[in-house]
Amino acid sequence: MQQLTDLVHQAGHVDFRDARGPLGLNQRQAGGKFTREEADELIARLEAETEDAPGDADEQEPPQPSPSAAIDRRQAEQARSLQKVPDEVLAAELQRRGWVVMEP
């Protein structure tokens, strides 16, 4: 698992949840739970991607995140920050924007 975690970090992801969309992980895998076969397959895939990169680190450009990965990451950060907002404040803002809000 440590090798897999290191490879996910080297691929530019914070954790498995962050890598879920770009790497095509399911919900269980995003929580860090893999079968041995799944872990071996993902390790092989990440190592192959690393080997496919150009050889000279000085000449290669830093990897650019795909637009969808950047959007997914931004939306995840926004969702985490919204969890800190009190319900009343969030409801008031939604109402200000024209939404109909009711208590569950």
QUIQUI-V456690 format. One record per helix or strand of 2 or more residues. SS is the DSSP state (H for helix, E for strand). FROM is the first residue (numbers start at 1). TO is the last residue. If there is no record, write none. Layout:
((SS & FROM & TO) (SS & FROM & TO))
This chain:
((H & 2 & 10) (H & 16 & 23) (H & 27 & 30) (H & 36 & 52) (H & 67 & 82) (H & 87 & 96))
